[in-house]
């Protein structure tokens, strides 16, 4: 999950932006979207013109408190936020709220992987209950999320196979159609493509 990391040099921090209840928070949301390169932090779905992302508070217990700040803010789809809210009580005392291990560069990938073919995420170490809980909390393996992710990958795979395109031609397709770049972790693993350089163009 490329978009859970936090930048110590974030413009949000330098500007001192904080979420204001009842306010529009447009600038905060715009900067979060830019940092996340136009993607929902929780699903890796690329925001479209039809989506209504919002500033999401990762730990809802902090909302409106002095501890609510940049590291608790993400731009997320409302559907992803609603799924997460249904699990708030279950994970209220989860260790990942304290460690925020996933906010350090590369830390998520060192503990959680995407499984090709199965289309799901799992903890790399079977004893890593913290990583397992985060997967559940974010809803990465919820049925509707997995189904949409699988269908997206399968449709693109079918297009590429029918066209008998090389890896370079597939990357050119994404370059021409950045709206197709939803679920970049799944695309990278399932299609064996390095799409990272294209993500900066997909805002």
Backbone as JSON Lines, residues from 0, in Angstrom:
{"i":0,"aa":"X","n":[0.86,-1.19,0.0],"ca":[0.0,0.0,0.0],"c":[0.89,1.23,0.0]}
{"i":1,"aa":"X","n":[1.0,1.83,-1.16],"ca":[1.96,2.92,-1.35],"c":[1.57,4.22,-0.67]}
{"i":2,"aa":"X","n":[0.33,4.38,-0.26],"ca":[-0.16,5.71,0.08],"c":[-0.46,5.88,1.57]}
{"i":3,"aa":"X","n":[0.05,4.98,2.39],"ca":[-0.12,5.1,3.83],"c":[1.06,5.79,4.5]}
{"i":4,"aa":"X","n":[2.15,5.95,3.77],"ca":[3.33,6.59,4.34],"c":[3.09,8.07,4.61]}
{"i":5,"aa":"X","n":[3.87,8.62,5.52],"ca":[3.77,10.03,5.83],"c":[5.13,10.71,5.61]}
{"i":6,"aa":"X","n":[5.06,11.95,5.14],"ca":[6.25,12.71,4.77],"c":[6.61,13.69,5.89]}
{"i":7,"aa":"X","n":[7.78,13.51,6.51],"ca":[8.18,14.44,7.58],"c":[8.3,15.89,7.11]}
{"i":8,"aa":"X","n":[8.45,16.08,5.78],"ca":[8.56,17.43,5.23],"c":[7.26,17.86,4.54]}
{"i":9,"aa":"X","n":[6.16,17.28,4.94],"ca":[4.88,17.59,4.32],"c":[4.55,19.08,4.39]}
{"i":10,"aa":"X","n":[3.99,19.59,3.32],"ca":[3.53,20.98,3.29],"c":[2.41,21.2,4.3]}
{"i":11,"aa":"X","n":[1.66,20.16,4.59],"ca":[0.59,20.26,5.58],"c":[1.17,20.64,6.94]}
{"i":12,"aa":"X","n":[2.32,20.06,7.27],"ca":[2.99,20.38,8.53],"c":[3.55,21.8,8.51]}
{"i":13,"aa":"X","n":[4.21,22.16,7.41],"ca":[4.84,23.48,7.36],"c":[3.8,24.6,7.38]}
{"i":14,"aa":"X","n":[2.62,24.32,6.84],"ca":[1.54,25.32,6.84],"c":[0.71,25.29,8.12]}
{"i":15,"aa":"X","n":[0.91,24.24,8.92],"ca":[0.16,24.12,10.15],"c":[-1.32,23.85,9.94]}
{"i":16,"aa":"X","n":[-1.66,23.15,8.86],"ca":[-3.06,22.89,8.56],"c":[-3.63,21.82,9.49]}
{"i":17,"aa":"X","n":[-4.8,22.07,10.01],"ca":[-5.5,21.1,10.84],"c":[-6.95,21.0,10.37]}
{"i":18,"aa":"X","n":[-7.54,19.87,10.62],"ca":[-8.93,19.63,10.25],"c":[-9.85,20.47,11.14]}
{"i":19,"aa":"X","n":[-10.82,21.12,10.53],"ca":[-11.79,21.93,11.27],"c":[-13.18,21.35,11.06]}
{"i":20,"aa":"X","n":[-13.8,20.9,12.11],"ca":[-15.16,20.36,12.03],"c":[-16.11,21.44,11.52]}
{"i":21,"aa":"X","n":[-16.91,21.06,10.52],"ca":[-17.88,22.0,9.97],"c":[-17.31,22.91,8.9]}
{"i":22,"aa":"X","n":[-15.98,22.9,8.71],"ca":[-15.36,23.7,7.66],"c":[-15.19,22.86,6.4]}
{"i":23,"aa":"X","n":[-14.8,23.5,5.31],"ca":[-14.65,22.77,4.05],"c":[-13.36,21.96,4.01]}
{"i":24,"aa":"X","n":[-12.31,22.44,4.64],"ca":[-11.03,21.73,4.68],"c":[-10.5,21.4,3.29]}
{"i":25,"aa":"X","n":[-10.82,22.26,2.32],"ca":[-10.47,21.98,0.93],"c":[-8.96,21.91,0.7]}
{"i":26,"aa":"X","n":[-8.23,22.84,1.31],"ca":[-6.78,22.86,1.08],"c":[-6.12,21.63,1.69]}
{"i":27,"aa":"X","n":[-6.56,21.26,2.88],"ca":[-6.02,20.06,3.53],"c":[-6.28,18.84,2.66]}
{"i":28,"aa":"X","n":[-7.5,18.69,2.16],"ca":[-7.84,17.55,1.31],"c":[-7.03,17.56,0.03]}
{"i":29,"aa":"X","n":[-6.88,18.73,-0.58],"ca":[-6.11,18.82,-1.84],"c":[-4.66,18.4,-1.63]}
{"i":30,"aa":"X","n":[-4.05,18.82,-0.51],"ca":[-2.66,18.45,-0.25],"c":[-2.52,16.97,0.08]}
{"i":31,"aa":"X","n":[-3.49,16.41,0.8],"ca":[-3.47,14.97,1.06],"c":[-3.58,14.19,-0.24]}
{"i":32,"aa":"X","n":[-4.5,14.6,-1.09],"ca":[-4.67,13.92,-2.39],"c":[-3.37,13.98,-3.2]}
{"i":33,"aa":"X","n":[-2.72,15.13,-3.19],"ca":[-1.47,15.27,-3.93],"c":[-0.38,14.38,-3.35]}
{"i":34,"aa":"X","n":[-0.24,14.35,-2.03],"ca":[0.75,13.47,-1.39],"c":[0.48,12.01,-1.72]}
{"i":35,"aa":"X","n":[-0.78,11.65,-1.8],"ca":[-1.18,10.26,-2.1],"c":[-1.29,10.02,-3.6]}
{"i":36,"aa":"X","n":[-0.84,10.97,-4.38],"ca":[-0.76,10.88,-5.83],"c":[-2.11,10.56,-6.48]}
{"i":37,"aa":"X","n":[-3.18,11.04,-5.86],"ca":[-4.5,10.87,-6.44],"c":[-5.18,9.56,-6.12]}
{"i":38,"aa":"X","n":[-4.72,8.89,-5.04],"ca":[-5.25,7.58,-4.69],"c":[-5.86,7.57,-3.29]}
{"i":39,"aa":"X","n":[-6.85,6.73,-3.12],"ca":[-7.39,6.47,-1.79],"c":[-6.33,5.73,-0.97]}
{"i":40,"aa":"X","n":[-6.03,6.22,0.2],"ca":[-4.98,5.62,1.03],"c":[-5.33,4.21,1.45]}
{"i":41,"aa":"X","n":[-6.62,3.91,1.6],"ca":[-7.03,2.62,2.16],"c":[-7.26,1.53,1.11]}
{"i":42,"aa":"X","n":[-7.63,1.92,-0.1],"ca":[-7.97,0.91,-1.11],"c":[-7.02,0.88,-2.29]}
{"i":43,"aa":"X","n":[-6.24,1.94,-2.5],"ca":[-5.4,2.11,-3.69],"c":[-6.23,2.3,-4.95]}
{"i":44,"aa":"X","n":[-7.48,2.67,-4.78],"ca":[-8.3,3.02,-5.96],"c":[-7.98,4.46,-6.34]}
{"i":45,"aa":"X","n":[-7.79,4.68,-7.62],"ca":[-7.51,6.03,-8.1],"c":[-8.8,6.85,-8.04]}
{"i":46,"aa":"X","n":[-8.7,8.04,-7.46],"ca":[-9.88,8.9,-7.4],"c":[-10.3,9.29,-8.81]}
{"i":47,"aa":"X","n":[-11.59,9.16,-9.1],"ca":[-12.12,9.6,-10.38],"c":[-12.91,10.88,-10.17]}
{"i":48,"aa":"X","n":[-13.36,11.47,-11.27],"ca":[-14.16,12.69,-11.19],"c":[-15.49,12.46,-10.48]}
{"i":49,"aa":"X","n":[-15.91,11.21,-10.43],"ca":[-17.2,10.88,-9.81],"c":[-17.09,10.55,-8.33]}
{"i":50,"aa":"X","n":[-15.88,10.42,-7.83],"ca":[-15.68,10.06,-6.43],"c":[-15.77,11.3,-5.54]}
{"i":51,"aa":"X","n":[-16.1,11.05,-4.28],"ca":[-16.17,12.13,-3.3],"c":[-15.26,11.79,-2.12]}
{"i":52,"aa":"X","n":[-13.94,11.94,-2.31],"ca":[-13.04,11.67,-1.19],"c":[-13.19,12.7,-0.1]}
{"i":53,"aa":"X","n":[-12.8,12.31,1.1],"ca":[-12.88,13.21,2.24],"c":[-11.64,13.04,3.1]}
{"i":54,"aa":"X","n":[-11.39,14.02,3.97],"ca":[-10.32,13.89,4.96],"c":[-10.78,12.86,5.98]}
{"i":55,"aa":"X","n":[-10.01,11.8,6.12],"ca":[-10.37,10.7,7.0],"c":[-9.42,10.68,8.18]}
{"i":56,"aa":"X","n":[-9.95,10.42,9.36],"ca":[-9.15,10.35,10.59],"c":[-8.86,8.87,10.86]}
{"i":57,"aa":"X","n":[-7.6,8.47,10.68],"ca":[-7.26,7.06,10.82],"c":[-7.69,6.5,12.17]}
{"i":58,"aa":"X","n":[-7.34,7.2,13.24],"ca":[-7.79,6.82,14.57],"c":[-8.94,7.75,14.95]}
{"i":59,"aa":"X","n":[-10.18,7.27,14.87],"ca":[-11.32,8.15,15.1],"c":[-11.38,8.7,16.52]}
{"i":60,"aa":"X","n":[-10.71,8.06,17.46],"ca":[-10.73,8.53,18.84],"c":[-10.0,9.86,18.99]}
{"i":61,"aa":"X","n":[-9.13,10.18,18.03],"ca":[-8.34,11.41,18.12],"c":[-9.03,12.6,17.48]}
{"i":62,"aa":"X","n":[-10.08,12.37,16.72],"ca":[-10.75,13.45,16.0],"c":[-11.19,14.55,16.95]}
{"i":63,"aa":"X","n":[-10.76,15.77,16.65],"ca":[-11.14,16.91,17.45],"c":[-10.3,17.11,18.7]}
{"i":64,"aa":"X","n":[-9.28,16.27,18.91],"ca":[-8.43,16.41,20.09],"c":[-7.11,17.09,19.69]}
{"i":65,"aa":"X","n":[-6.29,17.42,20.67],"ca":[-5.01,18.05,20.37],"c":[-4.06,17.09,19.67]}
{"i":66,"aa":"X","n":[-4.32,15.78,19.76],"ca":[-3.46,14.79,19.12],"c":[-3.88,14.47,17.69]}
{"i":67,"aa":"X","n":[-4.98,15.09,17.25],"ca":[-5.44,14.88,15.87],"c":[-4.65,15.8,14.97]}
{"i":68,"aa":"X","n":[-3.91,15.24,14.03],"ca":[-3.08,16.05,13.15],"c":[-2.7,15.29,11.91]}
{"i":69,"aa":"X","n":[-1.69,15.8,11.23],"ca":[-1.27,15.29,9.93],"c":[-1.14,13.77,9.89]}
{"i":70,"aa":"X","n":[-0.51,13.19,10.91],"ca":[-0.3,11.74,10.87],"c":[-1.59,10.93,11.07]}
{"i":71,"aa":"X","n":[-2.65,11.62,11.4],"ca":[-3.95,10.94,11.54],"c":[-4.86,11.2,10.35]}
{"i":72,"aa":"X","n":[-4.39,12.02,9.39],"ca":[-5.22,12.4,8.24],"c":[-4.86,11.59,7.0]}
{"i":73,"aa":"X","n":[-5.88,11.17,6.29],"ca":[-5.72,10.57,4.96],"c":[-6.87,11.03,4.08]}
{"i":74,"aa":"X","n":[-6.61,11.07,2.78],"ca":[-7.7,11.25,1.82],"c":[-8.19,9.85,1.47]}
{"i":75,"aa":"X","n":[-9.49,9.63,1.66],"ca":[-10.04,8.29,1.45],"c":[-11.43,8.37,0.84]}
{"i":76,"aa":"X","n":[-11.78,7.33,0.12],"ca":[-13.14,7.22,-0.39],"c":[-14.11,7.06,0.77]}
{"i":77,"aa":"X","n":[-15.27,7.61,0.64],"ca":[-16.26,7.5,1.71],"c":[-16.64,6.04,1.96]}
{"i":78,"aa":"X","n":[-16.69,5.24,0.91],"ca":[-17.03,3.82,1.09],"c":[-15.98,3.11,1.92]}
{"i":79,"aa":"X","n":[-14.7,3.44,1.71],"ca":[-13.62,2.83,2.49],"c":[-13.7,3.29,3.94]}
{"i":80,"aa":"X","n":[-14.01,4.55,4.14],"ca":[-14.16,5.09,5.49],"c":[-15.31,4.4,6.22]}
{"i":81,"aa":"X","n":[-16.41,4.18,5.54],"ca":[-17.56,3.52,6.17],"c":[-17.24,2.08,6.55]}
{"i":82,"aa":"X","n":[-16.51,1.39,5.68],"ca":[-16.12,0.0,6.02],"c":[-15.25,-0.01,7.27]}
{"i":83,"aa":"X","n":[-14.32,0.95,7.34],"ca":[-13.43,1.02,8.48],"c":[-14.2,1.35,9.76]}
{"i":84,"aa":"X","n":[-15.16,2.23,9.67],"ca":[-15.95,2.6,10.85],"c":[-16.66,1.41,11.46]}
{"i":85,"aa":"X","n":[-17.08,0.48,10.62],"ca":[-17.77,-0.71,11.14],"c":[-16.84,-1.58,11.98]}
{"i":86,"aa":"X","n":[-15.53,-1.33,11.88],"ca":[-14.56,-2.15,12.61],"c":[-13.88,-1.38,13.73]}
{"i":87,"aa":"X","n":[-14.31,-0.15,13.96],"ca":[-13.68,0.69,14.98],"c":[-13.69,0.02,16.35]}
{"i":88,"aa":"X","n":[-14.85,-0.48,16.77],"ca":[-14.96,-1.07,18.11],"c":[-14.09,-2.31,18.24]}
{"i":89,"aa":"X","n":[-14.08,-3.14,17.2],"ca":[-13.3,-4.38,17.21],"c":[-11.82,-4.12,17.4]}
{"i":90,"aa":"X","n":[-11.33,-3.04,16.82],"ca":[-9.89,-2.76,16.85],"c":[-9.53,-1.57,17.73]}
{"i":91,"aa":"X","n":[-10.4,-1.2,18.62],"ca":[-10.21,0.0,19.43],"c":[-8.86,0.03,20.14]}
{"i":92,"aa":"X","n":[-8.37,-1.12,20.58],"ca":[-7.12,-1.16,21.34],"c":[-5.98,-1.79,20.54]}
{"i":93,"aa":"X","n":[-6.09,-1.75,19.21],"ca":[-5.07,-2.36,18.36],"c":[-3.73,-1.65,18.5]}
{"i":94,"aa":"X","n":[-2.68,-2.45,18.46],"ca":[-1.33,-1.91,18.63],"c":[-0.92,-0.99,17.49]}
{"i":95,"aa":"X","n":[-1.47,-1.21,16.27],"ca":[-1.05,-0.38,15.14],"c":[-1.43,1.09,15.32]}
{"i":96,"aa":"X","n":[-2.38,1.39,16.2],"ca":[-2.7,2.79,16.49],"c":[-1.54,3.47,17.21]}
{"i":97,"aa":"X","n":[-0.77,2.67,17.96],"ca":[0.36,3.21,18.72],"c":[1.62,3.25,17.85]}
{"i":98,"aa":"X","n":[1.92,2.15,17.18],"ca":[3.18,2.08,16.42],"c":[3.12,2.82,15.1]}
{"i":99,"aa":"X","n":[1.95,2.85,14.47],"ca":[1.8,3.44,13.13],"c":[2.95,2.96,12.23]}
{"i":100,"aa":"X","n":[3.28,1.68,12.3],"ca":[4.43,1.15,11.57],"c":[4.32,1.4,10.07]}
{"i":101,"aa":"X","n":[3.13,1.43,9.55],"ca":[2.87,1.55,8.11],"c":[3.16,2.94,7.57]}
{"i":102,"aa":"X","n":[3.44,3.9,8.45],"ca":[3.71,5.26,7.98],"c":[5.17,5.48,7.62]}
{"i":103,"aa":"X","n":[6.04,4.57,8.01],"ca":[7.46,4.67,7.65],"c":[7.65,4.08,6.24]}
{"i":104,"aa":"X","n":[8.53,4.67,5.48],"ca":[8.76,4.24,4.1],"c":[9.1,2.75,4.03]}
{"i":105,"aa":"X","n":[8.35,2.01,3.23],"ca":[8.62,0.6,2.99],"c":[8.2,-0.35,4.1]}
{"i":106,"aa":"X","n":[7.73,0.17,5.22],"ca":[7.42,-0.69,6.37],"c":[6.21,-1.59,6.11]}
{"i":107,"aa":"X","n":[5.21,-1.07,5.44],"ca":[4.03,-1.89,5.13],"c":[4.46,-3.11,4.3]}
{"i":108,"aa":"X","n":[5.26,-2.88,3.27],"ca":[5.67,-3.95,2.37],"c":[6.59,-4.96,3.04]}
{"i":109,"aa":"X","n":[7.27,-4.56,4.1],"ca":[8.13,-5.51,4.81],"c":[7.32,-6.46,5.68]}
{"i":110,"aa":"X","n":[6.06,-6.11,5.96],"ca":[5.27,-6.95,6.86],"c":[3.99,-7.5,6.23]}
{"i":111,"aa":"X","n":[3.58,-6.9,5.12],"ca":[2.33,-7.32,4.48],"c":[2.57,-7.44,2.98]}
{"i":112,"aa":"X","n":[2.04,-8.51,2.37],"ca":[2.23,-8.71,0.93],"c":[0.9,-8.99,0.25]}
{"i":113,"aa":"X","n":[0.9,-8.7,-1.03],"ca":[-0.24,-9.01,-1.89],"c":[0.02,-10.36,-2.52]}
{"i":114,"aa":"X","n":[-0.99,-11.23,-2.52],"ca":[-0.83,-12.59,-3.04],"c":[-1.42,-12.68,-4.44]}
{"i":115,"aa":"X","n":[-0.57,-12.88,-5.42],"ca":[-1.02,-13.0,-6.81],"c":[-1.95,-14.19,-6.95]}
{"i":116,"aa":"X","n":[-2.93,-14.05,-7.82],"ca":[-3.9,-15.12,-8.04],"c":[-5.03,-15.09,-7.05]}
{"i":117,"aa":"X","n":[-4.69,-15.05,-5.76],"ca":[-5.72,-14.99,-4.72],"c":[-6.34,-13.6,-4.63]}
{"i":118,"aa":"X","n":[-5.53,-12.59,-4.97],"ca":[-6.04,-11.22,-4.94],"c":[-6.26,-10.65,-3.55]}
{"i":119,"aa":"X","n":[-5.54,-11.17,-2.57],"ca":[-5.71,-10.72,-1.19],"c":[-4.36,-10.33,-0.6]}
{"i":120,"aa":"X","n":[-4.43,-9.7,0.57],"ca":[-3.23,-9.33,1.33],"c":[-3.1,-10.27,2.52]}
{"i":121,"aa":"X","n":[-1.85,-10.53,2.92],"ca":[-1.62,-11.32,4.12],"c":[-0.34,-10.86,4.8]}
{"i":122,"aa":"X","n":[-0.26,-11.13,6.09],"ca":[0.94,-10.8,6.85],"c":[2.05,-11.76,6.43]}
{"i":123,"aa":"X","n":[3.26,-11.25,6.27],"ca":[4.39,-12.08,5.84],"c":[4.77,-13.08,6.93]}
{"i":124,"aa":"X","n":[4.78,-12.62,8.17],"ca":[5.05,-13.48,9.31],"c":[3.7,-13.93,9.89]}
{"i":125,"aa":"X","n":[3.4,-15.23,9.86],"ca":[2.1,-15.69,10.35],"c":[1.81,-15.34,11.81]}
{"i":126,"aa":"X","n":[2.84,-14.99,12.56],"ca":[2.64,-14.61,13.97],"c":[2.45,-13.1,14.15]}
{"i":127,"aa":"X","n":[2.47,-12.35,13.05],"ca":[2.38,-10.89,13.11],"c":[0.91,-10.47,13.24]}
{"i":128,"aa":"X","n":[0.41,-10.51,14.46],"ca":[-1.0,-10.18,14.69],"c":[-1.29,-8.7,14.44]}
{"i":129,"aa":"X","n":[-0.3,-7.84,14.62],"ca":[-0.49,-6.42,14.38],"c":[-0.77,-6.16,12.89]}
{"i":130,"aa":"X","n":[0.02,-6.78,12.03],"ca":[-0.18,-6.63,10.59],"c":[-1.52,-7.24,10.17]}
{"i":131,"aa":"X","n":[-1.86,-8.39,10.73],"ca":[-3.14,-9.04,10.4],"c":[-4.31,-8.16,10.79]}
{"i":132,"aa":"X","n":[-4.2,-7.52,11.95],"ca":[-5.28,-6.63,12.4],"c":[-5.41,-5.41,11.5]}
{"i":133,"aa":"X","n":[-4.3,-4.87,11.02],"ca":[-4.35,-3.72,10.13],"c":[-5.03,-4.09,8.82]}
{"i":134,"aa":"X","n":[-4.72,-5.25,8.28],"ca":[-5.37,-5.72,7.05],"c":[-6.88,-5.75,7.24]}
{"i":135,"aa":"X","n":[-7.3,-6.27,8.38],"ca":[-8.74,-6.36,8.66],"c":[-9.34,-4.98,8.85]}
{"i":136,"aa":"X","n":[-8.66,-4.13,9.59],"ca":[-9.19,-2.79,9.89],"c":[-9.39,-1.97,8.62]}
{"i":137,"aa":"X","n":[-8.44,-2.04,7.72],"ca":[-8.54,-1.28,6.47],"c":[-9.49,-1.94,5.48]}
{"i":138,"aa":"X","n":[-9.89,-3.17,5.74],"ca":[-10.81,-3.85,4.83],"c":[-10.17,-4.29,3.53]}
{"i":139,"aa":"X","n":[-8.86,-4.53,3.55],"ca":[-8.15,-4.88,2.32],"c":[-8.66,-6.18,1.71]}
{"i":140,"aa":"X","n":[-9.18,-7.07,2.55],"ca":[-9.67,-8.35,2.06],"c":[-11.19,-8.48,2.17]}
{"i":141,"aa":"X","n":[-11.88,-7.36,2.39],"ca":[-13.33,-7.4,2.39],"c":[-13.82,-7.83,1.0]}
{"i":142,"aa":"X","n":[-14.9,-8.58,0.98],"ca":[-15.35,-9.21,-0.27],"c":[-15.5,-8.23,-1.42]}
{"i":143,"aa":"X","n":[-16.17,-7.11,-1.19],"ca":[-16.44,-6.18,-2.29],"c":[-15.16,-5.52,-2.79]}
{"i":144,"aa":"X","n":[-14.21,-5.27,-1.89],"ca":[-12.93,-4.67,-2.29],"c":[-12.13,-5.66,-3.13]}
{"i":145,"aa":"X","n":[-12.04,-6.9,-2.66],"ca":[-11.31,-7.93,-3.39],"c":[-11.94,-8.16,-4.76]}
{"i":146,"aa":"X","n":[-13.26,-8.21,-4.8],"ca":[-13.97,-8.46,-6.06],"c":[-13.69,-7.36,-7.07]}
{"i":147,"aa":"X","n":[-13.77,-6.11,-6.64],"ca":[-13.52,-5.0,-7.57],"c":[-12.07,-5.01,-8.04]}
{"i":148,"aa":"X","n":[-11.14,-5.29,-7.13],"ca":[-9.71,-5.32,-7.47],"c":[-9.43,-6.45,-8.47]}
{"i":149,"aa":"X","n":[-9.98,-7.63,-8.23],"ca":[-9.78,-8.76,-9.14],"c":[-10.35,-8.48,-10.52]}
{"i":150,"aa":"X","n":[-11.55,-7.91,-10.57],"ca":[-12.17,-7.62,-11.86],"c":[-11.36,-6.61,-12.66]}
{"i":151,"aa":"X","n":[-10.82,-5.61,-11.97],"ca":[-10.01,-4.6,-12.64],"c":[-8.76,-5.23,-13.25]}
{"i":152,"aa":"X","n":[-8.07,-6.04,-12.46],"ca":[-6.86,-6.7,-12.96],"c":[-7.19,-7.66,-14.09]}
{"i":153,"aa":"X","n":[-8.26,-8.46,-13.93],"ca":[-8.63,-9.46,-14.94],"c":[-8.99,-8.8,-16.27]}
{"i":154,"aa":"X","n":[-9.68,-7.68,-16.22],"ca":[-10.06,-6.98,-17.45],"c":[-8.83,-6.49,-18.19]}
{"i":155,"aa":"X","n":[-7.89,-5.91,-17.46],"ca":[-6.67,-5.42,-18.1],"c":[-5.82,-6.57,-18.63]}
{"i":156,"aa":"X","n":[-5.72,-7.64,-17.84],"ca":[-4.95,-8.8,-18.31],"c":[-5.54,-9.34,-19.61]}
{"i":157,"aa":"X","n":[-6.86,-9.4,-19.68],"ca":[-7.52,-9.91,-20.88],"c":[-7.24,-9.01,-22.08]}
{"i":158,"aa":"X","n":[-7.31,-7.7,-21.87],"ca":[-7.01,-6.76,-22.95],"c":[-5.59,-6.96,-23.46]}
{"i":159,"aa":"X","n":[-4.64,-7.07,-22.53],"ca":[-3.23,-7.18,-22.91],"c":[-2.94,-8.51,-23.61]}
{"i":160,"aa":"X","n":[-3.56,-9.6,-23.14],"ca":[-3.35,-10.9,-23.77],"c":[-3.93,-10.93,-25.18]}
{"i":161,"aa":"X","n":[-5.14,-10.39,-25.33],"ca":[-5.76,-10.37,-26.66],"c":[-4.96,-9.53,-27.64]}
{"i":162,"aa":"X","n":[-4.39,-8.45,-27.14],"ca":[-3.59,-7.57,-28.0],"c":[-2.17,-8.09,-28.19]}
{"i":163,"aa":"X","n":[-1.8,-9.12,-27.43],"ca":[-0.43,-9.68,-27.43],"c":[0.63,-8.58,-27.28]}
{"i":164,"aa":"X","n":[0.36,-7.7,-26.31],"ca":[1.27,-6.59,-26.09],"c":[2.45,-6.99,-25.23]}
{"i":165,"aa":"X","n":[3.59,-6.4,-25.52],"ca":[4.78,-6.55,-24.68],"c":[4.59,-5.73,-23.41]}
{"i":166,"aa":"X","n":[5.51,-5.93,-22.46],"ca":[5.45,-5.16,-21.23],"c":[5.53,-3.66,-21.53]}
{"i":167,"aa":"X","n":[6.36,-3.28,-22.5],"ca":[6.49,-1.87,-22.86],"c":[5.19,-1.32,-23.43]}
{"i":168,"aa":"X","n":[4.51,-2.1,-24.24],"ca":[3.22,-1.66,-24.79],"c":[2.15,-1.55,-23.7]}
{"i":169,"aa":"X","n":[2.21,-2.44,-22.73],"ca":[1.26,-2.37,-21.61],"c":[1.49,-1.09,-20.81]}
{"i":170,"aa":"X","n":[2.76,-0.77,-20.58],"ca":[3.07,0.46,-19.85],"c":[2.64,1.69,-20.65]}
{"i":171,"aa":"X","n":[2.76,1.62,-21.98],"ca":[2.3,2.72,-22.81],"c":[0.79,2.91,-22.7]}
{"i":172,"aa":"X","n":[0.06,1.79,-22.56],"ca":[-1.39,1.87,-22.36],"c":[-1.7,2.66,-21.09]}
{"i":173,"aa":"X","n":[-1.0,2.35,-20.01],"ca":[-1.23,3.06,-18.75],"c":[-0.81,4.53,-18.86]}
{"i":174,"aa":"X","n":[0.23,4.77,-19.64],"ca":[0.67,6.15,-19.85],"c":[-0.42,6.96,-20.56]}
{"i":175,"aa":"X","n":[-1.06,6.34,-21.54],"ca":[-2.13,7.01,-22.29],"c":[-3.44,7.08,-21.49]}
{"i":176,"aa":"X","n":[-3.64,6.1,-20.61],"ca":[-4.89,6.0,-19.86],"c":[-4.6,5.87,-18.36]}
{"i":177,"aa":"X","n":[-4.14,6.95,-17.72],"ca":[-3.79,6.87,-16.29],"c":[-4.98,6.52,-15.41]}
{"i":178,"aa":"X","n":[-6.2,6.72,-15.89],"ca":[-7.38,6.33,-15.11],"c":[-7.45,4.83,-14.88]}
{"i":179,"aa":"X","n":[-6.68,4.06,-15.63],"ca":[-6.65,2.6,-15.48],"c":[-5.71,2.14,-14.38]}
{"i":180,"aa":"X","n":[-5.03,3.07,-13.72],"ca":[-3.98,2.71,-12.77],"c":[-4.47,2.46,-11.35]}
{"i":181,"aa":"X","n":[-5.75,2.18,-11.17],"ca":[-6.22,1.8,-9.84],"c":[-5.56,0.5,-9.39]}
{"i":182,"aa":"X","n":[-5.39,0.36,-8.07],"ca":[-4.82,-0.84,-7.44],"c":[-3.39,-1.13,-7.96]}
{"i":183,"aa":"X","n":[-2.49,-0.16,-7.84],"ca":[-1.14,-0.35,-8.39],"c":[-0.35,-1.51,-7.8]}
{"i":184,"aa":"X","n":[-0.58,-1.82,-6.52],"ca":[0.14,-2.98,-5.96],"c":[-0.32,-4.25,-6.66]}
{"i":185,"aa":"X","n":[-1.61,-4.42,-6.83],"ca":[-2.13,-5.6,-7.51],"c":[-1.66,-5.65,-8.96]}
{"i":186,"aa":"X","n":[-1.67,-4.52,-9.64],"ca":[-1.22,-4.49,-11.03],"c":[0.26,-4.87,-11.14]}
{"i":187,"aa":"X","n":[1.06,-4.34,-10.22],"ca":[2.5,-4.63,-10.25],"c":[2.76,-6.12,-10.09]}
{"i":188,"aa":"X","n":[2.08,-6.75,-9.13],"ca":[2.31,-8.16,-8.84],"c":[1.67,-9.06,-9.9]}
{"i":189,"aa":"X","n":[0.42,-8.79,-10.23],"ca":[-0.32,-9.67,-11.13],"c":[0.19,-9.59,-12.58]}
{"i":190,"aa":"X","n":[0.6,-8.39,-13.01],"ca":[1.02,-8.21,-14.4],"c":[2.52,-8.14,-14.57]}
{"i":191,"aa":"X","n":[3.25,-8.22,-13.46],"ca":[4.71,-8.16,-13.48],"c":[5.22,-6.92,-14.21]}
{"i":192,"aa":"X","n":[4.64,-5.79,-13.84],"ca":[5.01,-4.52,-14.46],"c":[5.53,-3.55,-13.41]}
{"i":193,"aa":"X","n":[6.5,-2.73,-13.8],"ca":[6.97,-1.66,-12.92],"c":[6.21,-0.39,-13.29]}
{"i":194,"aa":"X","n":[5.11,-0.15,-12.59],"ca":[4.3,1.02,-12.92],"c":[4.58,2.22,-12.0]}
{"i":195,"aa":"X","n":[5.5,2.05,-11.08],"ca":[5.81,3.13,-10.13],"c":[6.12,4.46,-10.83]}
{"i":196,"aa":"X","n":[6.94,4.48,-11.9],"ca":[7.22,5.77,-12.53],"c":[5.98,6.45,-13.11]}
{"i":197,"aa":"X","n":[4.94,5.68,-13.41],"ca":[3.73,6.25,-13.98],"c":[2.82,6.88,-12.94]}
{"i":198,"aa":"X","n":[2.98,6.52,-11.7],"ca":[2.04,6.96,-10.67],"c":[2.11,8.46,-10.44]}
{"i":199,"aa":"X","n":[3.25,9.07,-10.65],"ca":[3.35,10.51,-10.46],"c":[2.57,11.27,-11.51]}
{"i":200,"aa":"X","n":[2.21,10.6,-12.61],"ca":[1.44,11.26,-13.67],"c":[-0.04,11.05,-13.5]}
{"i":201,"aa":"X","n":[-0.46,10.35,-12.45],"ca":[-1.85,9.92,-12.37],"c":[-2.69,10.74,-11.41]}
{"i":202,"aa":"X","n":[-2.24,11.92,-11.05],"ca":[-3.0,12.74,-10.09],"c":[-4.29,13.24,-10.71]}
